[in-house]
Amino acid sequence: MHETESFWQGDFGDKYTSRNIGNVRNNEAMFAKIQHAMFEAAFLTKKNVHTAVRDPESVIEFGAGSGENILAMKARWTNAHYSAVEINPKAYKHLSIIKGLDIHLESVYDVDVEPAEVVLTKGLLIHIPPERINDVYDQLYKHSRRYIVICEYYNPVPVEVPYRGHAGRLWKRDFAGEMLDRFKGLRLVDYGFKYHRDRDPQDDITWFILEKGA
């Protein structure tokens, strides 16, 4: 097990889970924008508009935390099948309350589950060490049947940022751009920014929608 996995399984991961409970409404606003962008792109290309965008068949989140993102997506896509991958046991307990959710208490590096139409990360990739980031990119690509949605801190070049008194725990980089370079079958559908002073704020994150098989 990688040292960072033990870190997020333990007390720090527990505190992270507690801090991030209760953001469902703000997440709903962000996923509404993402849903609109996906629908508009599918409409323009006339590719499976209703089944793949209005209500995707399946969604999986890597690094699902306590489930705020999944709850927000369930409010938008009510008929999709949802799965979650999470390494922290405290977060797992919160996830277990969500009805109809398949939960995998595993590392994102090792999990192997049924691919989903939409794969999501939000606040996960920023915590992946640079030497392991390609492993996670491979997992996202492998487990997506159509869309990969990335919601993370952006920087045009990789940079480490001190995180709550810890070094080696948070990095900003161009996650979407690196995936586009790594997997030639991906295309950029759309992207956007959520400002911390927004009416429904996020922590200054940038979201990207990537599509397979373009």
MDAnalysis code that builds the backbone (N, CA, C; Angstrom):
import MDAnalysis as mda
import numpy as np

u = mda.Universe.empty(642, n_residues=214, atom_resindex=np.repeat(np.arange(214), 3), trajectory=True)
u.add_TopologyAttr("name", ["N", "CA", "C"] * 214)
u.add_TopologyAttr("resid", np.arange(1, 215))
u.add_TopologyAttr("resname", ["MET", "HIS", "GLU", "THR", "GLU", "SER", "PHE", "TRP", "GLN", "GLY", "ASP", "PHE", "GLY", "ASP", "LYS", "TYR", "THR", "SER", "ARG", "ASN", "ILE", "GLY", "ASN", "VAL", "ARG", "ASN", "ASN", "GLU", "ALA", "MET", "PHE", "ALA", "LYS", "ILE", "GLN", "HIS", "ALA", "MET", "PHE", "GLU", "ALA", "ALA", "PHE", "LEU", "THR", "LYS", "LYS", "ASN", "VAL", "HIS", "THR", "ALA", "VAL", "ARG", "ASP", "PRO", "GLU", "SER", "VAL", "ILE", "GLU", "PHE", "GLY", "ALA", "GLY", "SER", "GLY", "GLU", "ASN", "ILE", "LEU", "ALA", "MET", "LYS", "ALA", "ARG", "TRP", "THR", "ASN", "ALA", "HIS", "TYR", "SER", "ALA", "VAL", "GLU", "ILE", "ASN", "PRO", "LYS", "ALA", "TYR", "LYS", "HIS", "LEU", "SER", "ILE", "ILE", "LYS", "GLY", "LEU", "ASP", "ILE", "HIS", "LEU", "GLU", "SER", "VAL", "TYR", "ASP", "VAL", "ASP", "VAL", "GLU", "PRO", "ALA", "GLU", "VAL", "VAL", "LEU", "THR", "LYS", "GLY", "LEU", "LEU", "ILE", "HIS", "ILE", "PRO", "PRO", "GLU", "ARG", "ILE", "ASN", "ASP", "VAL", "TYR", "ASP", "GLN", "LEU", "TYR", "LYS", "HIS", "SER", "ARG", "ARG", "TYR", "ILE", "VAL", "ILE", "CYS", "GLU", "TYR", "TYR", "ASN", "PRO", "VAL", "PRO", "VAL", "GLU", "VAL", "PRO", "TYR", "ARG", "GLY", "HIS", "ALA", "GLY", "ARG", "LEU", "TRP", "LYS", "ARG", "ASP", "PHE", "ALA", "GLY", "GLU", "MET", "LEU", "ASP", "ARG", "PHE", "LYS", "GLY", "LEU", "ARG", "LEU", "VAL", "ASP", "TYR", "GLY", "PHE", "LYS", "TYR", "HIS", "ARG", "ASP", "ARG", "ASP", "PRO", "GLN", "ASP", "ASP", "ILE", "THR", "TRP", "PHE", "ILE", "LEU", "GLU", "LYS", "GLY", "ALA"])
u.atoms.positions = np.array([
    [0.840, -1.207, 0.000],
    [0.000, 0.000, 0.000],
    [0.874, 1.255, 0.000],
    [0.525, 2.200, -0.878],
    [1.254, 3.454, -0.948],
    [1.019, 4.261, 0.322],
    [2.034, 5.007, 0.733],
    [1.950, 5.799, 1.971],
    [0.765, 6.753, 1.967],
    [0.450, 7.329, 0.818],
    [-0.671, 8.275, 0.763],
    [-2.006, 7.573, 1.006],
    [-2.109, 6.315, 0.639],
    [-3.351, 5.572, 0.891],
    [-3.595, 5.422, 2.390],
    [-2.544, 5.093, 3.145],
    [-2.668, 4.993, 4.603],
    [-3.047, 6.334, 5.212],
    [-2.499, 7.405, 4.657],
    [-2.780, 8.750, 5.155],
    [-4.269, 9.068, 5.048],
    [-4.871, 8.769, 3.882],
    [-6.277, 9.098, 3.663],
    [-7.229, 8.106, 4.320],
    [-6.730, 6.934, 4.642],
    [-7.549, 5.979, 5.382],
    [-7.696, 6.367, 6.850],
    [-6.745, 7.139, 7.365],
    [-6.665, 7.404, 8.791],
    [-7.350, 8.673, 9.250],
    [-6.803, 9.244, 10.340],
    [-7.424, 10.391, 11.011],
    [-7.579, 11.600, 10.091],
    [-6.592, 11.874, 9.257],
    [-6.699, 13.027, 8.366],
    [-7.858, 12.850, 7.386],
    [-8.004, 11.631, 6.870],
    [-9.126, 11.350, 5.982],
    [-10.462, 11.465, 6.694],
    [-10.502, 11.064, 7.964],
    [-11.741, 11.210, 8.754],
    [-12.127, 12.679, 8.878],
    [-11.142, 13.531, 9.178],
    [-11.418, 14.965, 9.326],
    [-11.822, 15.585, 8.002],
    [-11.207, 15.135, 6.924],
    [-11.576, 15.611, 5.590],
    [-13.038, 15.285, 5.303],
    [-13.449, 14.080, 5.652],
    [-14.838, 13.669, 5.460],
    [-15.784, 14.574, 6.221],
    [-15.462, 14.850, 7.485],
    [-16.327, 15.686, 8.319],
    [-16.437, 17.106, 7.774],
    [-15.336, 17.644, 7.260],
    [-15.347, 19.021, 6.738],
    [-16.217, 19.165, 5.504],
    [-16.358, 18.107, 4.746],
    [-17.008, 18.224, 3.450],
    [-18.453, 17.730, 3.424],
    [-19.020, 17.479, 4.580],
    [-20.423, 17.091, 4.653],
    [-21.301, 18.339, 4.509],
    [-22.338, 18.248, 3.690],
    [-23.316, 19.325, 3.626],
    [-23.210, 20.240, 2.426],
    [-22.503, 19.828, 1.366],
    [-22.338, 20.685, 0.189],
    [-23.238, 20.268, -0.973],
    [-24.335, 19.580, -0.682],
    [-25.155, 19.022, -1.761],
    [-25.739, 20.116, -2.643],
    [-26.307, 21.181, -2.044],
    [-26.951, 22.220, -2.851],
    [-25.959, 22.883, -3.802],
    [-24.790, 23.242, -3.304],
    [-23.792, 23.877, -4.161],
    [-23.355, 22.935, -5.287],
    [-23.246, 21.655, -4.957],
    [-22.869, 20.681, -5.971],
    [-23.961, 20.526, -7.028],
    [-25.212, 20.586, -6.601],
    [-26.314, 20.497, -7.566],
    [-26.203, 21.602, -8.608],
    [-25.880, 22.812, -8.170],
    [-25.756, 23.935, -9.100],
    [-24.638, 23.683, -10.100],
    [-23.521, 23.143, -9.645],
    [-22.417, 22.865, -10.553],
    [-22.770, 21.749, -11.526],
    [-23.391, 20.683, -11.031],
    [-23.730, 19.571, -11.916],
    [-24.831, 19.941, -12.896],
    [-25.643, 20.925, -12.561],
    [-26.626, 21.422, -13.523],
    [-25.920, 22.028, -14.733],
    [-24.847, 22.782, -14.486],
    [-24.068, 23.361, -15.588],
    [-23.397, 22.268, -16.412],
    [-22.873, 21.261, -15.732],
    [-22.211, 20.164, -16.430],
    [-23.220, 19.389, -17.266],
    [-24.389, 19.125, -16.692],
    [-25.427, 18.412, -17.425],
    [-25.842, 19.182, -18.680],
    [-26.007, 20.488, -18.543],
    [-26.390, 21.309, -19.690],
    [-25.324, 21.243, -20.782],
    [-24.063, 21.315, -20.388],
    [-22.973, 21.265, -21.366],
    [-22.941, 19.918, -22.080],
    [-23.185, 18.834, -21.347],
    [-23.193, 17.509, -21.954],
    [-24.354, 17.357, -22.921],
    [-25.525, 17.863, -22.519],
    [-26.696, 17.761, -23.388],
    [-26.507, 18.572, -24.665],
    [-25.990, 19.784, -24.517],
    [-25.792, 20.638, -25.679],
    [-24.820, 19.997, -26.665],
    [-23.731, 19.422, -26.142],
    [-22.746, 18.782, -27.019],
    [-23.343, 17.570, -27.711],
    [-24.123, 16.775, -26.982],
    [-24.735, 15.589, -27.580],
    [-25.780, 15.980, -28.616],
    [-26.512, 17.050, -28.345],
    [-27.519, 17.512, -29.298],
    [-26.866, 17.945, -30.610],
    [-25.757, 18.640, -30.488],
    [-25.083, 19.126, -31.691],
    [-24.537, 17.987, -32.533],
    [-24.124, 16.898, -31.859],
    [-23.582, 15.751, -32.592],
    [-24.623, 14.668, -32.806],
    [-25.831, 14.867, -32.221],
    [-26.955, 13.927, -32.362],
    [-26.556, 12.523, -31.928],
    [-25.868, 12.439, -30.765],
    [-25.408, 11.141, -30.282],
    [-26.109, 10.794, -28.966],
    [-27.119, 9.924, -29.015],
    [-27.742, 9.374, -27.811],
    [-28.109, 10.452, -26.801],
    [-28.799, 11.467, -27.241],
    [-29.051, 12.631, -26.393],
    [-29.778, 12.258, -25.119],
    [-30.894, 11.584, -25.228],
    [-31.741, 11.374, -24.057],
    [-31.158, 10.331, -23.103],
    [-30.704, 9.196, -23.611],
    [-30.246, 8.145, -22.712],
    [-28.886, 8.436, -22.117],
    [-28.011, 9.116, -22.851],
    [-26.638, 9.287, -22.383],
    [-26.416, 10.576, -21.627],
    [-27.323, 11.554, -21.777],
    [-27.071, 12.840, -21.156],
    [-28.184, 13.217, -20.194],
    [-29.429, 13.188, -20.657],
    [-30.540, 13.518, -19.778],
    [-30.579, 12.573, -18.583],
    [-30.318, 11.316, -18.824],
    [-30.348, 10.329, -17.756],
    [-29.389, 9.201, -18.099],
    [-28.121, 9.340, -17.789],
    [-27.162, 8.302, -18.155],
    [-27.500, 6.987, -17.474],
    [-27.088, 5.940, -18.105],
    [-27.376, 4.610, -17.579],
    [-26.649, 4.355, -16.259],
    [-25.419, 4.857, -16.143],
    [-24.625, 4.559, -14.959],
    [-23.590, 5.642, -14.707],
    [-23.270, 5.824, -13.428],
    [-22.294, 6.827, -12.991],
    [-21.436, 6.202, -11.902],
    [-20.140, 6.433, -11.963],
    [-19.250, 6.002, -10.889],
    [-18.357, 7.160, -10.486],
    [-18.225, 7.368, -9.177],
    [-17.325, 8.407, -8.676],
    [-16.123, 7.759, -8.000],
    [-14.944, 8.188, -8.413],
    [-13.701, 7.763, -7.775],
    [-13.347, 8.787, -6.700],
    [-13.181, 8.324, -5.451],
    [-12.942, 9.224, -4.328],
    [-14.224, 9.926, -3.933],
    [-15.233, 9.155, -3.583],
    [-16.591, 9.691, -3.404],
    [-16.816, 10.403, -2.084],
    [-15.881, 10.297, -1.142],
    [-16.070, 10.966, 0.146],
    [-17.340, 10.500, 0.828],
    [-18.085, 11.429, 1.399],
    [-19.301, 11.077, 2.136],
    [-20.544, 11.078, 1.253],
    [-20.394, 11.347, -0.045],
    [-21.507, 11.176, -0.964],
    [-22.202, 12.430, -1.433],
    [-21.669, 13.606, -1.107],
    [-22.337, 14.841, -1.511],
    [-22.450, 14.991, -3.033],
    [-21.430, 14.563, -3.750],
    [-21.485, 14.654, -5.208],
    [-22.522, 13.687, -5.778],
    [-22.547, 12.493, -5.244],
    [-23.508, 11.503, -5.733],
    [-24.938, 11.933, -5.440],
    [-25.183, 12.476, -4.260],
    [-26.521, 12.967, -3.942],
    [-26.934, 14.092, -4.886],
    [-25.981, 14.959, -5.223],
    [-26.280, 16.051, -6.149],
    [-26.577, 15.522, -7.546],
    [-25.818, 14.529, -7.988],
    [-26.078, 13.958, -9.307],
    [-27.396, 13.202, -9.347],
    [-27.721, 12.513, -8.250],
    [-28.983, 11.775, -8.191],
    [-30.181, 12.712, -8.314],
    [-30.012, 13.953, -7.878],
    [-31.087, 14.932, -8.024],
    [-31.271, 15.335, -9.478],
    [-30.227, 15.194, -10.290],
    [-30.293, 15.550, -11.707],
    [-30.628, 14.334, -12.567],
    [-29.937, 13.235, -12.314],
    [-30.093, 12.008, -13.093],
    [-30.718, 10.957, -12.194],
    [-32.022, 10.934, -12.146],
    [-32.730, 10.154, -11.129],
    [-32.761, 8.660, -11.421],
    [-32.572, 8.264, -12.666],
    [-32.706, 6.848, -13.018],
    [-31.381, 6.139, -13.257],
    [-30.284, 6.844, -13.085],
    [-28.973, 6.222, -13.312],
    [-28.632, 5.261, -12.179],
    [-27.783, 4.305, -12.490],
    [-27.213, 3.423, -11.468],
    [-25.905, 4.038, -10.991],
    [-25.738, 4.142, -9.681],
    [-24.580, 4.838, -9.107],
    [-23.660, 3.870, -8.365],
    [-22.354, 4.093, -8.548],
    [-21.322, 3.364, -7.815],
    [-20.328, 4.364, -7.236],
    [-19.655, 3.965, -6.172],
    [-18.690, 4.838, -5.508],
    [-17.461, 4.044, -5.113],
    [-16.306, 4.663, -5.305],
    [-15.033, 4.100, -4.843],
    [-14.470, 5.046, -3.797],
    [-14.200, 4.524, -2.612],
    [-13.719, 5.357, -1.513],
    [-12.830, 4.527, -0.597],
    [-11.740, 5.131, -0.122],
    [-10.777, 4.392, 0.686],
    [-10.958, 4.596, 2.185],
    [-11.654, 5.677, 2.586],
    [-11.768, 6.004, 4.010],
    [-12.991, 5.337, 4.638],
    [-12.817, 4.568, 5.724],
    [-13.940, 3.858, 6.336],
    [-15.037, 4.775, 6.875],
    [-14.677, 5.941, 7.410],
    [-15.702, 6.863, 7.911],
    [-16.568, 7.367, 6.763],
    [-15.940, 7.711, 5.652],
    [-16.705, 8.139, 4.477],
    [-17.585, 6.998, 3.977],
    [-17.059, 5.781, 4.037],
    [-17.833, 4.609, 3.608],
    [-19.135, 4.494, 4.400],
    [-19.097, 4.762, 5.684],
    [-20.308, 4.678, 6.503],
    [-21.356, 5.680, 6.035],
    [-20.924, 6.879, 5.669],
    [-21.861, 7.868, 5.148],
    [-22.431, 7.415, 3.795],
    [-21.583, 6.856, 2.961],
    [-22.033, 6.383, 1.659],
    [-23.051, 5.255, 1.789],
    [-22.886, 4.436, 2.825],
    [-23.760, 3.266, 2.983],
    [-25.205, 3.654, 3.280],
    [-25.442, 4.909, 3.645],
    [-26.800, 5.383, 3.925],
    [-27.567, 5.661, 2.626],
    [-26.843, 5.922, 1.549],
    [-27.471, 6.287, 0.276],
    [-28.066, 5.044, -0.372],
    [-29.351, 5.078, -0.616],
    [-30.058, 3.923, -1.161],
    [-29.638, 3.652, -2.606],
    [-29.490, 2.368, -2.916],
    [-29.209, 1.949, -4.280],
    [-27.803, 2.228, -4.761],
    [-26.891, 2.525, -3.852],
    [-25.513, 2.854, -4.236],
    [-24.601, 1.655, -4.025],
    [-23.872, 1.273, -5.045],
    [-22.844, 0.237, -4.916],
    [-21.555, 0.890, -4.449],
    [-21.032, 0.436, -3.326],
    [-19.860, 1.073, -2.722],
    [-18.692, 0.097, -2.709],
    [-17.529, 0.616, -3.054],
    [-16.313, -0.197, -3.062],
    [-15.299, 0.471, -2.144],
    [-15.047, -0.135, -0.994],
    [-14.077, 0.385, -0.036],
    [-12.693, -0.086, -0.477],
    [-12.154, 0.616, -1.454],
    [-10.903, 0.208, -2.080],
    [-10.105, 1.429, -2.521],
    [-8.866, 1.185, -2.842],
    [-8.008, 2.214, -3.406],
    [-8.365, 2.448, -4.872],
    [-8.285, 3.696, -5.304],
    [-8.548, 3.997, -6.719],
    [-7.502, 3.334, -7.624],
    [-6.337, 3.014, -7.075],
    [-5.300, 2.381, -7.875],
    [-5.642, 0.934, -8.233],
    [-6.397, 0.272, -7.350],
    [-6.580, -1.171, -7.455],
    [-7.977, -1.606, -7.859],
    [-8.972, -0.759, -7.672],
    [-10.349, -1.179, -7.880],
    [-10.587, -1.569, -9.338],
    [-11.405, -2.591, -9.529],
    [-11.766, -3.036, -10.870],
    [-13.256, -3.373, -10.846],
    [-14.074, -2.461, -11.353],
    [-15.522, -2.622, -11.328],
    [-16.072, -2.475, -12.741],
    [-17.371, -2.689, -12.874],
    [-18.018, -2.543, -14.170],
    [-17.898, -1.102, -14.657],
    [-17.457, -0.875, -15.889],
    [-17.368, 0.495, -16.416],
    [-18.722, 1.189, -16.413],
    [-18.709, 2.510, -16.274],
    [-19.923, 3.314, -16.229],
    [-19.928, 4.302, -17.386],
    [-21.119, 4.786, -17.711],
    [-21.241, 5.755, -18.803],
    [-20.561, 7.073, -18.453],
    [-20.675, 7.467, -17.160],
    [-20.042, 8.695, -16.677],
    [-19.130, 8.348, -15.514],
    [-17.877, 8.754, -15.586],
    [-16.929, 8.605, -14.485],
    [-16.577, 10.003, -13.973],
    [-16.614, 10.178, -12.652],
    [-16.398, 11.487, -12.033],
    [-15.259, 11.448, -11.032],
    [-14.454, 12.519, -11.029],
    [-13.597, 12.827, -9.886],
    [-13.835, 14.283, -9.505],
    [-13.898, 14.542, -8.208],
    [-14.012, 15.910, -7.708],
    [-13.179, 16.005, -6.430],
    [-12.048, 16.694, -6.543],
    [-11.168, 16.813, -5.389],
    [-10.410, 15.544, -5.069],
    [-10.201, 14.700, -6.059],
    [-9.404, 13.481, -5.884],
    [-8.036, 13.611, -6.529],
    [-7.996, 13.999, -7.796],
    [-6.733, 14.003, -8.537],
    [-5.709, 14.944, -7.916],
    [-6.172, 16.018, -7.285],
    [-5.232, 16.955, -6.657],
    [-4.437, 16.311, -5.528],
    [-4.932, 15.199, -4.996],
    [-4.254, 14.530, -3.880],
    [-3.451, 13.301, -4.321],
    [-3.367, 13.064, -5.624],
    [-2.614, 11.914, -6.131],
    [-1.162, 12.317, -6.370],
    [-0.192, 11.598, -5.792],
    [1.221, 11.947, -5.993],
    [1.597, 11.904, -7.475],
    [2.474, 12.785, -7.906],
    [2.837, 12.838, -9.327],
    [3.290, 11.505, -9.903],
    [3.974, 10.696, -9.102],
    [4.466, 9.432, -9.630],
    [3.353, 8.394, -9.825],
    [2.147, 8.687, -9.297],
    [1.032, 7.757, -9.449],
    [-0.105, 8.297, -10.312],
    [0.018, 9.531, -10.789],
    [-1.117, 10.159, -11.460],
    [-1.503, 9.416, -12.738],
    [-0.522, 8.906, -13.485],
    [-0.858, 8.181, -14.713],
    [-1.628, 6.900, -14.424],
    [-1.360, 6.279, -13.267],
    [-2.104, 5.084, -12.876],
    [-3.585, 5.411, -12.698],
    [-3.867, 6.568, -12.131],
    [-5.255, 6.964, -11.916],
    [-5.901, 7.382, -13.232],
    [-5.168, 8.083, -14.082],
    [-5.691, 8.392, -15.412],
    [-6.116, 7.103, -16.128],
    [-5.281, 6.073, -16.034],
    [-5.597, 4.802, -16.684],
    [-6.872, 4.197, -16.111],
    [-7.059, 4.327, -14.804],
    [-8.272, 3.800, -14.170],
    [-9.524, 4.553, -14.633],
    [-9.429, 5.864, -14.712],
    [-10.575, 6.655, -15.174],
    [-10.947, 6.270, -16.601],
    [-9.952, 6.172, -17.446],
    [-10.204, 5.829, -18.845],
    [-10.785, 4.417, -18.965],
    [-10.218, 3.500, -18.238],
    [-10.661, 2.106, -18.295],
    [-12.114, 1.958, -17.856],
    [-12.519, 2.723, -16.839],
    [-13.841, 2.533, -16.244],
    [-14.914, 3.443, -16.832],
    [-14.566, 4.234, -17.828],
    [-15.551, 5.084, -18.495],
    [-15.975, 4.470, -19.826],
    [-17.292, 4.418, -20.048],
    [-17.799, 3.984, -21.337],
    [-18.012, 5.165, -22.277],
    [-18.187, 6.371, -21.706],
    [-18.379, 7.529, -22.588],
    [-17.738, 8.798, -22.037],
    [-18.161, 9.253, -20.869],
    [-17.722, 10.539, -20.342],
    [-16.791, 10.388, -19.143],
    [-15.825, 11.284, -19.052],
    [-14.996, 11.459, -17.854],
    [-15.162, 12.917, -17.430],
    [-15.653, 13.131, -16.223],
    [-15.871, 14.473, -15.699],
    [-14.858, 14.719, -14.587],
    [-14.039, 15.752, -14.755],
    [-12.968, 16.086, -13.821],
    [-13.261, 17.445, -13.207],
    [-13.346, 17.514, -11.886],
    [-13.587, 18.776, -11.165],
    [-12.458, 18.944, -10.147],
    [-11.466, 19.729, -10.490],
    [-10.246, 19.803, -9.688],
    [-9.651, 21.215, -9.748],
    [-8.641, 21.486, -8.915],
    [-7.869, 22.718, -9.053],
    [-7.024, 22.616, -10.316],
    [-6.976, 23.711, -11.054],
    [-6.232, 23.726, -12.318],
    [-4.973, 24.575, -12.208],
    [-3.918, 24.131, -12.879],
    [-2.734, 24.946, -13.124],
    [-2.122, 24.471, -14.435],
    [-1.618, 25.369, -15.272],
    [-1.095, 24.936, -16.578],
    [0.115, 24.021, -16.483],
    [0.874, 24.118, -15.398],
    [2.002, 23.213, -15.164],
    [1.871, 22.636, -13.760],
    [2.396, 21.442, -13.517],
    [2.275, 20.847, -12.186],
    [2.958, 21.698, -11.116],
    [2.271, 21.890, -10.003],
    [2.821, 22.641, -8.877],
    [2.294, 22.051, -7.576],
    [3.175, 21.892, -6.614],
    [2.760, 21.406, -5.301],
    [2.346, 22.585, -4.426],
    [1.288, 22.387, -3.653],
    [0.753, 23.416, -2.771],
    [0.692, 22.860, -1.349],
    [1.233, 23.570, -0.335],
    [1.082, 23.107, 1.050],
    [-0.396, 22.932, 1.398],
    [-0.714, 21.861, 2.105],
    [-2.109, 21.537, 2.385],
    [-2.308, 21.262, 3.870],
    [-2.913, 22.228, 4.549],
    [-3.243, 22.094, 5.974],
    [-2.041, 21.633, 6.793],
    [-0.901, 22.277, 6.529],
    [0.304, 21.994, 7.287],
    [1.092, 20.794, 6.803],
    [0.690, 20.206, 5.693],
    [1.362, 19.013, 5.177],
    [1.977, 19.293, 3.817],
    [3.151, 18.717, 3.592],
    [3.766, 18.731, 2.266],
    [3.469, 17.400, 1.576],
    [3.506, 17.415, 0.252],
    [3.296, 16.176, -0.488],
    [1.894, 15.635, -0.415],
    [0.892, 16.550, -0.317],
    [-0.504, 16.098, -0.201],
    [-1.427, 16.744, -1.232],
    [-0.983, 17.795, -1.913],
    [-1.859, 18.451, -2.875],
    [-1.037, 19.032, -4.020],
    [-1.507, 18.750, -5.235],
    [-0.856, 19.264, -6.437],
    [-1.917, 19.811, -7.388],
    [-1.610, 20.950, -7.999],
    [-2.430, 21.472, -9.085],
    [-1.714, 21.159, -10.398],
    [-2.498, 20.853, -11.433],
    [-1.926, 20.597, -12.737],
    [-3.049, 20.589, -13.781],
    [-2.690, 20.407, -15.026],
    [-3.679, 20.344, -16.097],
    [-4.106, 18.889, -16.290],
    [-4.958, 18.415, -15.388],
    [-5.364, 17.012, -15.412],
    [-6.041, 16.653, -16.731],
    [-6.967, 17.493, -17.189],
    [-7.683, 17.203, -18.426],
    [-6.735, 17.186, -19.623],
    [-5.852, 18.173, -19.692],
    [-4.906, 18.234, -20.799],
    [-3.988, 17.028, -20.840],
    [-3.565, 16.586, -19.662],
    [-2.691, 15.411, -19.611],
    [-3.430, 14.163, -20.061],
    [-4.713, 14.047, -19.727],
    [-5.490, 12.898, -20.188],
    [-5.709, 12.967, -21.700],
    [-5.957, 14.151, -22.219],
    [-6.129, 14.286, -23.665],
    [-4.855, 13.887, -24.412],
    [-3.703, 14.205, -23.849],
    [-2.431, 13.818, -24.468],
    [-2.183, 12.309, -24.345],
    [-2.620, 11.739, -23.249],
    [-2.345, 10.324, -22.970],
    [-3.255, 9.399, -23.788],
    [-4.499, 9.818, -23.978],
    [-5.476, 8.964, -24.650],
    [-5.992, 9.693, -25.896],
    [-5.541, 9.277, -27.040],
    [-5.849, 9.996, -28.277],
    [-7.320, 9.873, -28.669],
    [-8.049, 8.926, -28.082],
    [-9.462, 8.779, -28.391],
    [-10.359, 9.715, -27.611],
    [-9.799, 10.526, -26.723],
    [-10.593, 11.467, -25.939],
    [-10.729, 12.800, -26.668],
    [-11.851, 13.479, -26.423],
    [-11.997, 14.854, -26.899],
    [-12.548, 15.712, -25.764],
    [-12.219, 16.981, -25.797],
    [-12.729, 17.938, -24.826],
    [-14.112, 18.388, -25.264],
    [-15.119, 18.135, -24.415],
    [-16.493, 18.534, -24.706],
    [-16.743, 19.967, -24.257],
    [-16.380, 20.265, -23.005],
    [-16.589, 21.601, -22.461],
    [-15.848, 21.713, -21.136],
    [-15.787, 22.941, -20.613],
    [-15.152, 23.173, -19.319],
    [-15.730, 24.447, -18.728],
    [-15.526, 24.610, -17.421],
    [-16.032, 25.801, -16.753],
    [-15.356, 25.983, -15.409],
    [-15.632, 27.104, -14.785],
    [-14.988, 27.480, -13.521],
    [-16.056, 27.830, -12.492],
    [-15.875, 27.367, -11.261],
    [-16.787, 27.701, -10.169],
    [-16.023, 28.513, -9.121],
    [-16.451, 29.752, -8.969],
    [-15.781, 30.749, -8.135],
    [-16.272, 30.662, -6.686],
    [-15.370, 30.979, -5.743],
    [-15.742, 30.871, -4.331],
    [-16.730, 31.949, -3.896],
    [-16.942, 32.995, -4.754],
    [-17.943, 34.021, -4.446],
    [-19.223, 33.842, -5.276],
    [-19.322, 32.721, -5.920],
    [-20.538, 32.406, -6.659],
    [-21.730, 32.317, -5.703],
    [-22.940, 32.490, -6.236],
    [-24.144, 32.328, -5.408],
    [-24.204, 30.935, -4.789],
    [-23.755, 29.955, -5.550],
    [-23.621, 28.573, -5.056],
    [-22.147, 28.209, -5.179],
    [-21.321, 28.626, -4.219],
    [-19.861, 28.587, -4.407],
    [-19.250, 27.193, -4.375],
    [-18.136, 27.103, -5.066],
    [-17.204, 25.990, -4.941],
    [-15.852, 26.604, -4.617],
    [-14.877, 25.746, -4.371],
    [-13.574, 26.225, -3.912],
    [-12.651, 26.543, -5.093],
    [-13.119, 27.439, -5.993],
    [-12.327, 27.855, -7.152],
    [-11.809, 26.653, -7.940],
    [-12.741, 25.800, -8.336],
    [-12.347, 24.615, -9.095],
    [-12.767, 24.761, -10.556],
    [-12.063, 24.043, -11.405],
    [-12.368, 24.014, -12.821],
    [-12.891, 22.630, -13.172],
    [-14.003, 22.585, -13.914],
    [-14.536, 21.294, -14.348],
    [-14.326, 21.107, -15.840],
    [-14.086, 19.862, -16.214],
    [-13.863, 19.482, -17.593],
    [-14.718, 18.260, -17.908],
    [-15.259, 18.222, -19.120],
    [-15.952, 17.045, -19.622],
    [-15.143, 16.494, -20.786],
    [-14.716, 15.257, -20.654],
    [-14.008, 14.562, -21.727],
    [-14.895, 13.427, -22.238],
    [-14.815, 13.153, -23.537],
    [-15.641, 12.096, -24.141],
    [-14.763, 11.089, -24.862],
    [-15.069, 9.798, -24.642],
    [-14.337, 8.737, -25.302],
    [-14.911, 8.453, -26.695],
    [-14.062, 7.901, -27.536],
    [-14.516, 7.437, -28.834],
    [-14.836, 8.522, -29.816],
    [-14.280, 9.730, -29.587],
    [-14.584, 10.855, -30.479],
    [-13.765, 10.741, -31.755],
])
